[in-house]
Amino acid sequence: MTDPRDVIYAAIHSAFVKYPREDDPTSHEHWIQPEESAHLTKVVLAELEANGFQIVKKSD
């Protein structure tokens, strides 16, 4: 089973990699570091939990 944290982390990181800063065309392709993606993931999960949300995997 895939950990929801891994899914959220991958979505955050890939979004920043696929869509570089528009105001800086010379910016590095990976302008958000993996550690920053991990931190954002923790914040998103904490906010969801604090607001009563729960991530569940739907059955197929």
Phi and psi in radians as a Rosetta constraint file:
Dihedral C 1 N 2 CA 2 C 2 CIRCULARHARMONIC -1.388 0.35
Dihedral N 2 CA 2 C 2 N 3 CIRCULARHARMONIC 2.353 0.35
Dihedral C 2 N 3 CA 3 C 3 CIRCULARHARMONIC -1.300 0.35
Dihedral N 3 CA 3 C 3 N 4 CIRCULARHARMONIC 2.277 0.35
Dihedral C 3 N 4 CA 4 C 4 CIRCULARHARMONIC -0.972 0.35
Dihedral N 4 CA 4 C 4 N 5 CIRCULARHARMONIC -0.562 0.35
Dihedral C 4 N 5 CA 5 C 5 CIRCULARHARMONIC -1.058 0.35
Dihedral N 5 CA 5 C 5 N 6 CIRCULARHARMONIC -0.699 0.35
Dihedral C 5 N 6 CA 6 C 6 CIRCULARHARMONIC -1.145 0.35
Dihedral N 6 CA 6 C 6 N 7 CIRCULARHARMONIC -0.680 0.35
Dihedral C 6 N 7 CA 7 C 7 CIRCULARHARMONIC -1.158 0.35
Dihedral N 7 CA 7 C 7 N 8 CIRCULARHARMONIC -0.800 0.35
Dihedral C 7 N 8 CA 8 C 8 CIRCULARHARMONIC -1.128 0.35
Dihedral N 8 CA 8 C 8 N 9 CIRCULARHARMONIC -0.777 0.35
Dihedral C 8 N 9 CA 9 C 9 CIRCULARHARMONIC -1.005 0.35
Dihedral N 9 CA 9 C 9 N 10 CIRCULARHARMONIC -0.835 0.35
Dihedral C 9 N 10 CA 10 C 10 CIRCULARHARMONIC -1.101 0.35
Dihedral N 10 CA 10 C 10 N 11 CIRCULARHARMONIC -0.674 0.35
Dihedral C 10 N 11 CA 11 C 11 CIRCULARHARMONIC -1.153 0.35
Dihedral N 11 CA 11 C 11 N 12 CIRCULARHARMONIC -0.782 0.35
Dihedral C 11 N 12 CA 12 C 12 CIRCULARHARMONIC -1.107 0.35
Dihedral N 12 CA 12 C 12 N 13 CIRCULARHARMONIC -0.879 0.35
Dihedral C 12 N 13 CA 13 C 13 CIRCULARHARMONIC -1.113 0.35
Dihedral N 13 CA 13 C 13 N 14 CIRCULARHARMONIC -0.766 0.35
Dihedral C 13 N 14 CA 14 C 14 CIRCULARHARMONIC -1.191 0.35
Dihedral N 14 CA 14 C 14 N 15 CIRCULARHARMONIC -0.560 0.35
Dihedral C 14 N 15 CA 15 C 15 CIRCULARHARMONIC -1.084 0.35
Dihedral N 15 CA 15 C 15 N 16 CIRCULARHARMONIC -0.739 0.35
Dihedral C 15 N 16 CA 16 C 16 CIRCULARHARMONIC -1.282 0.35
Dihedral N 16 CA 16 C 16 N 17 CIRCULARHARMONIC -0.527 0.35
Dihedral C 16 N 17 CA 17 C 17 CIRCULARHARMONIC -1.304 0.35
Dihedral N 17 CA 17 C 17 N 18 CIRCULARHARMONIC -0.717 0.35
Dihedral C 17 N 18 CA 18 C 18 CIRCULARHARMONIC -1.304 0.35
Dihedral N 18 CA 18 C 18 N 19 CIRCULARHARMONIC -0.472 0.35
Dihedral C 18 N 19 CA 19 C 19 CIRCULARHARMONIC -2.133 0.35
Dihedral N 19 CA 19 C 19 N 20 CIRCULARHARMONIC 1.446 0.35
Dihedral C 19 N 20 CA 20 C 20 CIRCULARHARMONIC -1.156 0.35
Dihedral N 20 CA 20 C 20 N 21 CIRCULARHARMONIC 2.910 0.35
Dihedral C 20 N 21 CA 21 C 21 CIRCULARHARMONIC -0.992 0.35
Dihedral N 21 CA 21 C 21 N 22 CIRCULARHARMONIC 2.191 0.35
Dihedral C 21 N 22 CA 22 C 22 CIRCULARHARMONIC -1.253 0.35
Dihedral N 22 CA 22 C 22 N 23 CIRCULARHARMONIC -0.548 0.35
Dihedral C 22 N 23 CA 23 C 23 CIRCULARHARMONIC -1.409 0.35
Dihedral N 23 CA 23 C 23 N 24 CIRCULARHARMONIC -0.081 0.35
Dihedral C 23 N 24 CA 24 C 24 CIRCULARHARMONIC -2.441 0.35
Dihedral N 24 CA 24 C 24 N 25 CIRCULARHARMONIC 1.488 0.35
Dihedral C 24 N 25 CA 25 C 25 CIRCULARHARMONIC -1.114 0.35
Dihedral N 25 CA 25 C 25 N 26 CIRCULARHARMONIC -0.280 0.35
Dihedral C 25 N 26 CA 26 C 26 CIRCULARHARMONIC -1.646 0.35
Dihedral N 26 CA 26 C 26 N 27 CIRCULARHARMONIC 0.101 0.35
Dihedral C 26 N 27 CA 27 C 27 CIRCULARHARMONIC -1.107 0.35
Dihedral N 27 CA 27 C 27 N 28 CIRCULARHARMONIC 2.673 0.35
Dihedral C 27 N 28 CA 28 C 28 CIRCULARHARMONIC -1.122 0.35
Dihedral N 28 CA 28 C 28 N 29 CIRCULARHARMONIC 2.498 0.35
Dihedral C 28 N 29 CA 29 C 29 CIRCULARHARMONIC -0.952 0.35
Dihedral N 29 CA 29 C 29 N 30 CIRCULARHARMONIC -0.677 0.35
Dihedral C 29 N 30 CA 30 C 30 CIRCULARHARMONIC -1.801 0.35
Dihedral N 30 CA 30 C 30 N 31 CIRCULARHARMONIC 1.268 0.35
Dihedral C 30 N 31 CA 31 C 31 CIRCULARHARMONIC -1.393 0.35
Dihedral N 31 CA 31 C 31 N 32 CIRCULARHARMONIC -0.058 0.35
Dihedral C 31 N 32 CA 32 C 32 CIRCULARHARMONIC -2.079 0.35
Dihedral N 32 CA 32 C 32 N 33 CIRCULARHARMONIC 2.269 0.35
Dihedral C 32 N 33 CA 33 C 33 CIRCULARHARMONIC -1.397 0.35
Dihedral N 33 CA 33 C 33 N 34 CIRCULARHARMONIC 2.709 0.35
Dihedral C 33 N 34 CA 34 C 34 CIRCULARHARMONIC -0.956 0.35
Dihedral N 34 CA 34 C 34 N 35 CIRCULARHARMONIC -0.637 0.35
Dihedral C 34 N 35 CA 35 C 35 CIRCULARHARMONIC -1.131 0.35
Dihedral N 35 CA 35 C 35 N 36 CIRCULARHARMONIC -0.633 0.35
Dihedral C 35 N 36 CA 36 C 36 CIRCULARHARMONIC -1.218 0.35
Dihedral N 36 CA 36 C 36 N 37 CIRCULARHARMONIC -0.664 0.35
Dihedral C 36 N 37 CA 37 C 37 CIRCULARHARMONIC -1.114 0.35
Dihedral N 37 CA 37 C 37 N 38 CIRCULARHARMONIC -0.706 0.35
Dihedral C 37 N 38 CA 38 C 38 CIRCULARHARMONIC -1.114 0.35
Dihedral N 38 CA 38 C 38 N 39 CIRCULARHARMONIC -0.710 0.35
Dihedral C 38 N 39 CA 39 C 39 CIRCULARHARMONIC -1.128 0.35
Dihedral N 39 CA 39 C 39 N 40 CIRCULARHARMONIC -0.790 0.35
Dihedral C 39 N 40 CA 40 C 40 CIRCULARHARMONIC -1.047 0.35
Dihedral N 40 CA 40 C 40 N 41 CIRCULARHARMONIC -0.680 0.35
Dihedral C 40 N 41 CA 41 C 41 CIRCULARHARMONIC -1.058 0.35
Dihedral N 41 CA 41 C 41 N 42 CIRCULARHARMONIC -0.804 0.35
Dihedral C 41 N 42 CA 42 C 42 CIRCULARHARMONIC -1.070 0.35
Dihedral N 42 CA 42 C 42 N 43 CIRCULARHARMONIC -0.731 0.35
Dihedral C 42 N 43 CA 43 C 43 CIRCULARHARMONIC -1.128 0.35
Dihedral N 43 CA 43 C 43 N 44 CIRCULARHARMONIC -0.793 0.35
Dihedral C 43 N 44 CA 44 C 44 CIRCULARHARMONIC -1.052 0.35
Dihedral N 44 CA 44 C 44 N 45 CIRCULARHARMONIC -0.830 0.35
Dihedral C 44 N 45 CA 45 C 45 CIRCULARHARMONIC -1.113 0.35
Dihedral N 45 CA 45 C 45 N 46 CIRCULARHARMONIC -0.700 0.35
Dihedral C 45 N 46 CA 46 C 46 CIRCULARHARMONIC -1.120 0.35
Dihedral N 46 CA 46 C 46 N 47 CIRCULARHARMONIC -0.737 0.35
Dihedral C 46 N 47 CA 47 C 47 CIRCULARHARMONIC -1.148 0.35
Dihedral N 47 CA 47 C 47 N 48 CIRCULARHARMONIC -0.730 0.35
Dihedral C 47 N 48 CA 48 C 48 CIRCULARHARMONIC -1.057 0.35
Dihedral N 48 CA 48 C 48 N 49 CIRCULARHARMONIC -0.820 0.35
Dihedral C 48 N 49 CA 49 C 49 CIRCULARHARMONIC -1.118 0.35
Dihedral N 49 CA 49 C 49 N 50 CIRCULARHARMONIC -0.742 0.35
Dihedral C 49 N 50 CA 50 C 50 CIRCULARHARMONIC -1.103 0.35
Dihedral N 50 CA 50 C 50 N 51 CIRCULARHARMONIC -0.460 0.35
Dihedral C 50 N 51 CA 51 C 51 CIRCULARHARMONIC -1.738 0.35
Dihedral N 51 CA 51 C 51 N 52 CIRCULARHARMONIC 0.237 0.35
Dihedral C 51 N 52 CA 52 C 52 CIRCULARHARMONIC 1.500 0.35
Dihedral N 52 CA 52 C 52 N 53 CIRCULARHARMONIC 0.204 0.35
Dihedral C 52 N 53 CA 53 C 53 CIRCULARHARMONIC -1.597 0.35
Dihedral N 53 CA 53 C 53 N 54 CIRCULARHARMONIC 2.669 0.35
Dihedral C 53 N 54 CA 54 C 54 CIRCULARHARMONIC -2.403 0.35
Dihedral N 54 CA 54 C 54 N 55 CIRCULARHARMONIC 2.368 0.35
Dihedral C 54 N 55 CA 55 C 55 CIRCULARHARMONIC -1.584 0.35
Dihedral N 55 CA 55 C 55 N 56 CIRCULARHARMONIC 2.168 0.35
Dihedral C 55 N 56 CA 56 C 56 CIRCULARHARMONIC -2.271 0.35
Dihedral N 56 CA 56 C 56 N 57 CIRCULARHARMONIC 2.611 0.35
Dihedral C 56 N 57 CA 57 C 57 CIRCULARHARMONIC -1.614 0.35
Dihedral N 57 CA 57 C 57 N 58 CIRCULARHARMONIC 2.212 0.35
Dihedral C 57 N 58 CA 58 C 58 CIRCULARHARMONIC -1.318 0.35
Dihedral N 58 CA 58 C 58 N 59 CIRCULARHARMONIC 2.594 0.35
Dihedral C 58 N 59 CA 59 C 59 CIRCULARHARMONIC -1.404 0.35
Dihedral N 59 CA 59 C 59 N 60 CIRCULARHARMONIC 2.556 0.35
